[in-house]
Amino acid sequence: MSFQVQEDDCLHLLLRSSAAALESCLAVAGPGDSIVLLGTAVFLLIEPGVWPESGQIPRVFLHSADIKAHGLDRFEQIAEFPTVSEQELVDLVCRHRHCLSWK
């Protein structure tokens, strides 16, 4: 997968299924930023009402191993977002100037 990311964009790593962490992350994320859902944070995609309905949401990527591990690959919402492997996650981290983790 080829990512087109600007050097000054920020990568946000959301590590837990926490609506508060997602809200904090979205409050500071800029339009050119990216978010990767890792661990239990992948459950946020199927939780109703946690994602804003309008406005600019940064690019969202899903960690493929966590989607599989939690059995979420059967949900239609998941197919709307690109997934990243371990190596692609490393590539994303390396291509961003800043990286923030959210719990």
MMTF fields as JSON, N, C-alpha, C and O atoms, coordinates in Angstrom:
{
  "mmtfVersion": "1.0.0",
  "mmtfProducer": "UNKNOWN",
  "numBonds": 411,
  "numAtoms": 412,
  "numGroups": 103,
  "numChains": 1,
  "numModels": 1,
  "chainsPerModel": [1],
  "groupsPerChain": [103],
  "chainIdList": ["A"],
  "bondAtomList": [4, 2, 8, 6, 12, 10, 16, 14, 20, 18, 24, 22, 28, 26, 32, 30, 36, 34, 40, 38, 44, 42, 48, 46, 52, 50, 56, 54, 60, 58, 64, 62, 68, 66, 72, 70, 76, 74, 80, 78, 84, 82, 88, 86, 92, 90, 96, 94, 100, 98, 104, 102, 108, 106, 112, 110, 116, 114, 120, 118, 124, 122, 128, 126, 132, 130, 136, 134, 140, 138, 144, 142, 148, 146, 152, 150, 156, 154, 160, 158, 164, 162, 168, 166, 172, 170, 176, 174, 180, 178, 184, 182, 188, 186, 192, 190, 196, 194, 200, 198, 204, 202, 208, 206, 212, 210, 216, 214, 220, 218, 224, 222, 228, 226, 232, 230, 236, 234, 240, 238, 244, 242, 248, 246, 252, 250, 256, 254, 260, 258, 264, 262, 268, 266, 272, 270, 276, 274, 280, 278, 284, 282, 288, 286, 292, 290, 296, 294, 300, 298, 304, 302, 308, 306, 312, 310, 316, 314, 320, 318, 324, 322, 328, 326, 332, 330, 336, 334, 340, 338, 344, 342, 348, 346, 352, 350, 356, 354, 360, 358, 364, 362, 368, 366, 372, 370, 376, 374, 380, 378, 384, 382, 388, 386, 392, 390, 396, 394, 400, 398, 404, 402, 408, 406],
  "bondOrderList": [1, 1, 1, 1, 1, 1, 1, 1, 1, 1, 1, 1, 1, 1, 1, 1, 1, 1, 1, 1, 1, 1, 1, 1, 1, 1, 1, 1, 1, 1, 1, 1, 1, 1, 1, 1, 1, 1, 1, 1, 1, 1, 1, 1, 1, 1, 1, 1, 1, 1, 1, 1, 1, 1, 1, 1, 1, 1, 1, 1, 1, 1, 1, 1, 1, 1, 1, 1, 1, 1, 1, 1, 1, 1, 1, 1, 1, 1, 1, 1, 1, 1, 1, 1, 1, 1, 1, 1, 1, 1, 1, 1, 1, 1, 1, 1, 1, 1, 1, 1, 1, 1],
  "groupList": [{"groupName": "MET", "atomNameList": ["N", "CA", "C", "O"], "elementList": ["N", "C", "C", "O"], "formalChargeList": [0, 0, 0, 0], "bondAtomList": [1, 0, 2, 1, 3, 2], "bondOrderList": [1, 1, 2], "singleLetterCode": "M", "chemCompType": "L-PEPTIDE LINKING"}, {"groupName": "SER", "atomNameList": ["N", "CA", "C", "O"], "elementList": ["N", "C", "C", "O"], "formalChargeList": [0, 0, 0, 0], "bondAtomList": [1, 0, 2, 1, 3, 2], "bondOrderList": [1, 1, 2], "singleLetterCode": "S", "chemCompType": "L-PEPTIDE LINKING"}, {"groupName": "PHE", "atomNameList": ["N", "CA", "C", "O"], "elementList": ["N", "C", "C", "O"], "formalChargeList": [0, 0, 0, 0], "bondAtomList": [1, 0, 2, 1, 3, 2], "bondOrderList": [1, 1, 2], "singleLetterCode": "F", "chemCompType": "L-PEPTIDE LINKING"}, {"groupName": "GLN", "atomNameList": ["N", "CA", "C", "O"], "elementList": ["N", "C", "C", "O"], "formalChargeList": [0, 0, 0, 0], "bondAtomList": [1, 0, 2, 1, 3, 2], "bondOrderList": [1, 1, 2], "singleLetterCode": "Q", "chemCompType": "L-PEPTIDE LINKING"}, {"groupName": "VAL", "atomNameList": ["N", "CA", "C", "O"], "elementList": ["N", "C", "C", "O"], "formalChargeList": [0, 0, 0, 0], "bondAtomList": [1, 0, 2, 1, 3, 2], "bondOrderList": [1, 1, 2], "singleLetterCode": "V", "chemCompType": "L-PEPTIDE LINKING"}, {"groupName": "GLU", "atomNameList": ["N", "CA", "C", "O"], "elementList": ["N", "C", "C", "O"], "formalChargeList": [0, 0, 0, 0], "bondAtomList": [1, 0, 2, 1, 3, 2], "bondOrderList": [1, 1, 2], "singleLetterCode": "E", "chemCompType": "L-PEPTIDE LINKING"}, {"groupName": "ASP", "atomNameList": ["N", "CA", "C", "O"], "elementList": ["N", "C", "C", "O"], "formalChargeList": [0, 0, 0, 0], "bondAtomList": [1, 0, 2, 1, 3, 2], "bondOrderList": [1, 1, 2], "singleLetterCode": "D", "chemCompType": "L-PEPTIDE LINKING"}, {"groupName": "CYS", "atomNameList": ["N", "CA", "C", "O"], "elementList": ["N", "C", "C", "O"], "formalChargeList": [0, 0, 0, 0], "bondAtomList": [1, 0, 2, 1, 3, 2], "bondOrderList": [1, 1, 2], "singleLetterCode": "C", "chemCompType": "L-PEPTIDE LINKING"}, {"groupName": "LEU", "atomNameList": ["N", "CA", "C", "O"], "elementList": ["N", "C", "C", "O"], "formalChargeList": [0, 0, 0, 0], "bondAtomList": [1, 0, 2, 1, 3, 2], "bondOrderList": [1, 1, 2], "singleLetterCode": "L", "chemCompType": "L-PEPTIDE LINKING"}, {"groupName": "HIS", "atomNameList": ["N", "CA", "C", "O"], "elementList": ["N", "C", "C", "O"], "formalChargeList": [0, 0, 0, 0], "bondAtomList": [1, 0, 2, 1, 3, 2], "bondOrderList": [1, 1, 2], "singleLetterCode": "H", "chemCompType": "L-PEPTIDE LINKING"}, {"groupName": "ARG", "atomNameList": ["N", "CA", "C", "O"], "elementList": ["N", "C", "C", "O"], "formalChargeList": [0, 0, 0, 0], "bondAtomList": [1, 0, 2, 1, 3, 2], "bondOrderList": [1, 1, 2], "singleLetterCode": "R", "chemCompType": "L-PEPTIDE LINKING"}, {"groupName": "ALA", "atomNameList": ["N", "CA", "C", "O"], "elementList": ["N", "C", "C", "O"], "formalChargeList": [0, 0, 0, 0], "bondAtomList": [1, 0, 2, 1, 3, 2], "bondOrderList": [1, 1, 2], "singleLetterCode": "A", "chemCompType": "L-PEPTIDE LINKING"}, {"groupName": "GLY", "atomNameList": ["N", "CA", "C", "O"], "elementList": ["N", "C", "C", "O"], "formalChargeList": [0, 0, 0, 0], "bondAtomList": [1, 0, 2, 1, 3, 2], "bondOrderList": [1, 1, 2], "singleLetterCode": "G", "chemCompType": "PEPTIDE LINKING"}, {"groupName": "PRO", "atomNameList": ["N", "CA", "C", "O"], "elementList": ["N", "C", "C", "O"], "formalChargeList": [0, 0, 0, 0], "bondAtomList": [1, 0, 2, 1, 3, 2], "bondOrderList": [1, 1, 2], "singleLetterCode": "P", "chemCompType": "L-PEPTIDE LINKING"}, {"groupName": "ILE", "atomNameList": ["N", "CA", "C", "O"], "elementList": ["N", "C", "C", "O"], "formalChargeList": [0, 0, 0, 0], "bondAtomList": [1, 0, 2, 1, 3, 2], "bondOrderList": [1, 1, 2], "singleLetterCode": "I", "chemCompType": "L-PEPTIDE LINKING"}, {"groupName": "THR", "atomNameList": ["N", "CA", "C", "O"], "elementList": ["N", "C", "C", "O"], "formalChargeList": [0, 0, 0, 0], "bondAtomList": [1, 0, 2, 1, 3, 2], "bondOrderList": [1, 1, 2], "singleLetterCode": "T", "chemCompType": "L-PEPTIDE LINKING"}, {"groupName": "TRP", "atomNameList": ["N", "CA", "C", "O"], "elementList": ["N", "C", "C", "O"], "formalChargeList": [0, 0, 0, 0], "bondAtomList": [1, 0, 2, 1, 3, 2], "bondOrderList": [1, 1, 2], "singleLetterCode": "W", "chemCompType": "L-PEPTIDE LINKING"}, {"groupName": "LYS", "atomNameList": ["N", "CA", "C", "O"], "elementList": ["N", "C", "C", "O"], "formalChargeList": [0, 0, 0, 0], "bondAtomList": [1, 0, 2, 1, 3, 2], "bondOrderList": [1, 1, 2], "singleLetterCode": "K", "chemCompType": "L-PEPTIDE LINKING"}],
  "groupTypeList": [0, 1, 2, 3, 4, 3, 5, 6, 6, 7, 8, 9, 8, 8, 8, 10, 1, 1, 11, 11, 11, 8, 5, 1, 7, 8, 11, 4, 11, 12, 13, 12, 6, 1, 14, 4, 8, 8, 12, 15, 11, 4, 2, 8, 8, 14, 5, 13, 12, 4, 16, 13, 5, 1, 12, 3, 14, 13, 10, 4, 2, 8, 9, 1, 11, 6, 14, 17, 11, 9, 12, 8, 6, 10, 2, 5, 3, 14, 11, 5, 2, 13, 15, 4, 1, 5, 3, 5, 8, 4, 6, 8, 4, 7, 10, 9, 10, 9, 7, 8, 1, 16, 17],
  "groupIdList": [1, 2, 3, 4, 5, 6, 7, 8, 9, 10, 11, 12, 13, 14, 15, 16, 17, 18, 19, 20, 21, 22, 23, 24, 25, 26, 27, 28, 29, 30, 31, 32, 33, 34, 35, 36, 37, 38, 39, 40, 41, 42, 43, 44, 45, 46, 47, 48, 49, 50, 51, 52, 53, 54, 55, 56, 57, 58, 59, 60, 61, 62, 63, 64, 65, 66, 67, 68, 69, 70, 71, 72, 73, 74, 75, 76, 77, 78, 79, 80, 81, 82, 83, 84, 85, 86, 87, 88, 89, 90, 91, 92, 93, 94, 95, 96, 97, 98, 99, 100, 101, 102, 103],
  "secStructList": [7, 7, 7, 7, 7, 7, 6, 6, 7, 3, 3, 3, 3, 3, 7, 1, 7, 7, 2, 2, 2, 2, 2, 2, 2, 2, 2, 2, 7, 7, 6, 6, 7, 3, 3, 3, 3, 7, 4, 4, 4, 4, 4, 4, 4, 6, 1, 6, 6, 7, 1, 7, 1, 1, 1, 7, 7, 7, 3, 3, 3, 3, 3, 2, 2, 2, 2, 2, 2, 6, 6, 7, 6, 6, 1, 2, 2, 2, 2, 6, 1, 7, 3, 3, 7, 2, 2, 2, 2, 2, 2, 2, 2, 2, 2, 7, 1, 3, 3, 3, 3, 3, 7],
  "xCoordList": [0.851, 0.0, 0.892, 1.872, 0.565, 1.349, 0.595, -0.556, 1.234, 0.612, 1.155, 2.366, 0.268, 0.673, 0.45, -0.661, 1.507, 1.418, 2.41, 3.55, 1.992, 2.882, 3.797, 3.413, 4.996, 5.978, 5.521, 5.91, 4.708, 4.329, 3.009, 2.536, 2.404, 1.186, 1.492, 2.634, 0.472, 0.619, -0.134, -1.24, 0.468, -0.163, -0.658, 0.113, -1.946, -2.565, -2.823, -3.506, -2.279, -2.477, -3.483, -3.173, -4.663, -5.711, -5.648, -5.86, -5.353, -5.007, -6.117, -6.033, -7.138, -8.21, -9.573, -9.727, -10.549, -11.928, -12.483, -13.193, -12.155, -12.553, -13.109, -12.398, -14.401, -15.024, -14.347, -14.223, -13.909, -13.235, -11.899, -11.55, -11.148, -9.869, -10.096, -9.357, -11.111, -11.424, -11.819, -11.378, -12.636, -13.064, -11.867, -11.774, -10.956, -9.755, -8.884, -8.353, -8.741, -7.935, -8.51, -7.785, -9.815, -10.457, -10.417, -10.417, -10.381, -10.347, -9.041, -9.022, -7.952, -6.659, -6.182, -5.247, -6.812, -6.377, -6.713, -7.825, -5.735, -5.928, -6.421, -6.415, -6.849, -7.392, -6.388, -6.799, -5.093, -4.087, -3.544, -2.66, -4.067, -3.595, -4.215, -5.176, -3.643, -4.163, -4.35, -3.63, -5.336, -5.6, -5.517, -6.061, -4.833, -4.803, -5.469, -5.083, -6.473, -7.134, -6.429, -6.343, -5.928, -5.167, -5.814, -6.56, -5.528, -6.044, -7.556, -8.228, -8.089, -9.547, -10.17, -11.395, -9.364, -9.904, -10.67, -11.502, -10.408, -11.142, -12.632, -13.436, -13.021, -14.439, -15.174, -16.4, -14.433, -15.063, -15.794, -16.718, -15.399, -16.055, -17.471, -18.299, -17.761, -19.102, -19.942, -21.093, -19.356, -20.072, -20.861, -20.273, -22.186, -22.992, -22.774, -22.63, -22.755, -22.735, -21.397, -21.355, -20.292, -19.011, -18.29, -17.452, -18.594, -17.951, -18.826, -20.049, -18.213, -19.002, -19.69, -19.132, -20.897, -21.643, -21.211, -21.353, -20.69, -20.256, -18.929, -18.406, -18.414, -17.126, -16.01, -16.235, -14.821, -13.672, -13.088, -12.592, -13.161, -12.542, -11.252, -11.26, -10.153, -8.894, -8.993, -9.946, -7.998, -7.952, -7.883, -7.138, -8.663, -8.682, -8.223, -8.743, -7.243, -6.736, -7.006, -7.056, -7.178, -7.426, -6.27, -5.781, -5.845, -4.79, -5.421, -6.274, -4.999, -5.643, -5.593, -6.561, -4.498, -4.39, -5.404, -5.945, -5.665, -6.636, -8.07, -8.921, -8.34, -9.671, -9.947, -11.026, -8.984, -9.135, -9.219, -10.079, -8.334, -8.271, -9.578, -9.943, -10.281, -11.529, -12.768, -13.894, -12.561, -13.681, -14.556, -15.751, -13.964, -14.758, -14.777, -15.435, -14.076, -14.004, -15.341, -15.465, -16.33, -17.65, -18.575, -19.636, -18.19, -19.03, -18.81, -17.672, -19.896, -19.826, -19.044, -18.329, -19.17, -18.476, -16.97, -16.295, -16.446, -15.013, -14.485, -13.388, -15.271, -14.842, -14.643, -13.971, -15.209, -15.095, -13.727, -13.396, -12.936, -11.658, -10.505, -10.614, -9.391, -8.22, -7.585, -7.577, -7.057, -6.362, -4.853, -4.384, -4.111, -2.65, -2.097, -2.588, -1.073, -0.349, 0.687, 0.801, 1.43, 2.507, 3.51, 3.88, 3.953, 4.956, 4.389, 5.088, 3.141, 2.529, 2.369, 2.472, 2.12, 2.046, 3.406, 3.486, 4.455, 5.812, 6.072, 6.635, 5.668, 5.84, 5.086, 5.608, 3.858, 3.081, 3.79, 3.885, 4.28, 4.985, 6.207, 6.47, 6.94, 8.161, 7.866, 8.705, 6.713, 6.38, 5.763, 5.557, 5.471, 4.897, 5.96, 6.79, 5.906, 6.862, 6.557, 7.468, 5.261, 4.832, 3.921, 3.215, 3.959, 3.119, 2.616, 3.407, 1.292, 0.676, -0.088, -0.74, -0.006, -0.76, -1.882, -1.706, -3.03, -4.216, -4.728, -4.839, -5.043, -5.612, -6.886, -7.52],
  "yCoordList": [-1.173, 0.0, 1.23, 1.291, 2.19, 3.415, 4.543, 4.824, 5.179, 6.263, 7.588, 7.753, 8.528, 9.87, 10.771, 11.242, 10.999, 11.734, 12.874, 12.698, 14.033, 15.184, 15.013, 14.41, 15.539, 15.396, 16.003, 15.515, 17.049, 17.715, 17.207, 17.746, 16.187, 15.615, 14.872, 14.486, 14.677, 13.962, 12.634, 12.571, 11.595, 10.287, 10.081, 10.184, 9.791, 9.569, 8.071, 7.472, 7.473, 6.054, 5.912, 6.217, 5.457, 5.275, 3.825, 2.905, 3.62, 2.297, 1.581, 0.368, 2.281, 1.66, 2.092, 3.145, 1.26, 1.578, 2.555, 2.168, 3.804, 4.854, 6.032, 6.673, 6.302, 7.438, 8.746, 9.661, 8.837, 10.053, 10.243, 11.363, 9.152, 9.254, 9.65, 10.473, 9.072, 9.433, 10.897, 11.602, 11.356, 12.756, 13.691, 14.698, 13.37, 14.187, 14.178, 15.213, 13.019, 12.883, 13.729, 14.481, 13.601, 14.359, 15.862, 16.649, 16.263, 17.691, 18.348, 19.54, 17.586, 18.17, 17.757, 18.354, 16.749, 16.261, 17.269, 17.793, 17.524, 18.432, 17.69, 16.46, 18.428, 17.791, 16.926, 16.025, 17.165, 16.358, 15.225, 14.49, 15.075, 14.034, 12.683, 12.592, 11.647, 10.291, 9.683, 10.01, 8.785, 8.062, 6.57, 6.099, 5.835, 4.377, 3.813, 4.14, 2.965, 2.302, 0.972, 0.111, 0.835, -0.356, -0.983, -0.322, -2.253, -2.919, -2.859, -3.068, -2.573, -2.526, -1.281, -1.182, -0.338, 0.87, 0.528, 1.32, -0.637, -1.016, -1.156, -1.043, -1.399, -1.497, -0.165, -0.145, 0.949, 2.26, 2.386, 3.191, 1.61, 1.69, 1.148, 1.572, 0.222, -0.363, 0.166, -0.233, 1.065, 1.66, 2.868, 3.828, 2.83, 3.941, 5.247, 5.262, 6.33, 7.657, 8.197, 9.296, 7.473, 8.005, 8.825, 9.659, 8.61, 9.362, 10.556, 10.432, 11.695, 12.863, 12.573, 11.901, 13.084, 12.836, 13.738, 13.383, 14.893, 15.805, 16.434, 16.21, 17.216, 17.853, 17.035, 15.974, 17.537, 16.857, 15.868, 16.238, 14.61, 13.557, 13.178, 12.945, 13.115, 12.721, 11.315, 10.58, 10.965, 9.604, 8.623, 8.829, 7.556, 6.533, 5.212, 4.766, 4.595, 3.287, 2.3, 2.675, 1.049, 0.0, -0.992, -1.375, -1.397, -2.403, -3.761, -4.243, -4.366, -5.585, -6.734, -7.486, -6.886, -7.977, -7.812, -8.8, -6.573, -6.339, -6.535, -6.997, -6.188, -6.437, -7.936, -8.37, -8.715, -10.178, -10.75, -11.583, -10.306, -10.842, -10.64, -11.461, -9.55, -9.25, -9.669, -9.386, -10.336, -10.851, -9.79, -10.005, -8.639, -7.529, -7.479, -6.612, -8.384, -8.336, -8.659, -8.514, -9.087, -9.385, -8.162, -8.227, -7.055, -5.86, -5.0, -4.775, -4.525, -3.712, -2.418, -1.987, -1.792, -0.522, -0.662, 0.285, -1.835, -2.067, -1.941, -1.429, -2.409, -2.41, -0.999, -0.828, 0.006, 1.388, 2.007, 3.057, 1.365, 1.939, 1.068, -0.158, 1.694, 0.902, 0.251, 0.82, -0.947, -1.64, -1.545, -1.364, -1.671, -1.654, -2.87, -3.259, -3.464, -4.574, -3.999, -2.783, -4.881, -4.424, -3.559, -2.484, -4.02, -3.271, -1.936, -0.924, -1.927, -0.677, 0.301, 1.511, -0.199, 0.668, 1.314, 2.511, 0.535, 1.079, 2.144, 3.196, 1.878, 2.853, 4.15, 5.243, 4.025, 5.223, 6.04, 7.263, 5.369, 6.069, 6.798, 7.945, 6.138, 6.744, 7.922, 8.81, 7.945, 9.01, 10.237, 11.252, 10.159, 11.303, 11.954, 11.283, 13.256, 13.997, 13.83, 13.763, 13.762, 13.643, 12.424, 12.028, 11.85, 10.702, 10.842, 11.007, 10.775, 10.873, 9.598, 9.044, 9.127, 7.95, 8.385, 9.267, 7.751, 8.07, 6.807, 5.76, 6.91, 5.785, 6.21, 5.411],
  "zCoordList": [0.0, 0.0, 0.0, 0.743, -0.812, -0.901, -0.204, -0.538, 0.752, 1.493, 1.007, 0.86, 0.758, 0.37, 1.573, 1.817, 2.31, 3.558, 3.525, 3.094, 3.973, 4.058, 5.26, 6.263, 5.157, 6.222, 7.543, 8.604, 7.505, 8.748, 9.323, 10.323, 8.719, 9.268, 10.557, 10.807, 11.365, 12.626, 12.538, 12.001, 13.062, 13.132, 14.556, 15.51, 14.694, 15.995, 16.141, 15.311, 17.189, 17.45, 18.588, 19.739, 18.266, 19.263, 19.73, 18.941, 21.025, 21.534, 22.293, 22.486, 22.724, 23.513, 23.014, 22.396, 23.294, 22.939, 23.963, 24.891, 23.785, 24.719, 23.925, 23.152, 24.134, 23.448, 23.855, 23.041, 25.108, 25.583, 24.87, 24.496, 24.678, 23.971, 22.519, 21.978, 21.883, 20.502, 20.409, 19.501, 21.328, 21.327, 21.485, 20.784, 22.394, 22.597, 21.352, 20.948, 20.752, 19.539, 18.407, 17.755, 18.177, 17.098, 17.344, 16.397, 18.614, 18.947, 18.514, 18.21, 18.481, 18.114, 16.724, 16.19, 16.137, 14.825, 13.741, 13.674, 12.903, 11.783, 10.559, 10.534, 9.538, 8.335, 7.583, 6.852, 7.735, 7.061, 7.91, 7.472, 9.125, 10.031, 9.691, 8.928, 10.274, 10.128, 11.501, 12.444, 11.604, 12.843, 12.54, 11.541, 13.409, 13.298, 14.547, 15.669, 14.342, 15.456, 15.71, 14.834, 16.934, 17.344, 18.572, 19.296, 18.801, 19.996, 20.044, 19.034, 21.224, 21.376, 20.763, 20.693, 20.321, 19.679, 18.404, 17.962, 17.803, 16.593, 16.868, 15.943, 18.116, 18.472, 18.306, 18.203, 18.278, 18.122, 16.793, 16.674, 15.798, 14.498, 14.506, 13.7, 15.399, 15.421, 16.584, 16.762, 17.367, 18.491, 17.996, 17.5, 18.124, 17.596, 18.362, 19.584, 17.604, 18.187, 18.649, 19.202, 18.449, 18.927, 17.869, 18.211, 16.589, 15.516, 15.149, 15.082, 14.914, 14.488, 13.163, 12.296, 13.015, 11.784, 10.642, 9.472, 10.979, 9.917, 10.315, 11.407, 9.404, 9.665, 9.063, 8.48, 9.21, 8.629, 9.624, 10.688, 9.247, 10.036, 9.316, 8.107, 10.049, 9.399, 8.799, 9.056, 8.002, 7.458, 8.611, 9.568, 8.517, 9.559, 8.958, 7.935, 9.607, 9.208, 10.336, 11.508, 9.97, 10.953, 10.939, 9.876, 12.105, 12.199, 11.886, 12.631, 10.788, 10.29, 11.289, 11.404, 12.006, 12.983, 14.114, 14.609, 14.524, 15.597, 15.117, 15.877, 13.863, 13.29, 13.304, 13.709, 12.866, 12.844, 14.256, 14.541, 15.132, 16.491, 17.252, 18.094, 16.958, 17.654, 16.856, 17.264, 15.727, 14.94, 14.307, 14.102, 13.993, 13.452, 11.927, 11.351, 11.27, 9.811, 9.144, 7.928, 9.903, 9.331, 9.273, 8.652, 9.908, 9.938, 8.696, 8.282, 8.109, 6.885, 7.083, 6.178, 8.255, 8.515, 8.347, 7.943, 8.653, 8.604, 7.177, 6.954, 6.222, 4.815, 4.266, 3.248, 4.914, 4.448, 4.733, 4.184, 5.584, 6.012, 5.548, 5.547, 5.152, 4.766, 5.994, 7.085, 5.79, 6.869, 6.647, 5.523, 7.74, 7.656, 8.376, 9.436, 7.789, 8.399, 9.365, 9.522, 10.001, 10.894, 10.143, 10.616, 8.975, 8.201, 7.72, 7.742, 7.29, 6.836, 7.99, 7.788, 9.192, 10.365, 10.619, 10.897, 10.526, 10.687, 9.62, 9.92, 8.386, 7.306, 7.61, 7.386, 8.121, 8.473, 9.546, 9.441, 10.569, 11.656, 11.098, 11.459, 10.23, 9.671, 8.748, 8.601, 8.138, 7.186, 7.835, 7.169, 9.102, 9.806, 10.684, 11.296, 10.725, 11.548, 13.037, 13.862, 13.373, 14.771, 14.925, 13.997, 16.115, 16.407, 17.839, 18.768, 18.012, 19.342, 19.625, 18.74, 20.883, 21.302, 22.238, 23.078, 22.076, 22.87, 23.537, 22.9, 24.835, 25.598, 26.261, 26.95]
}
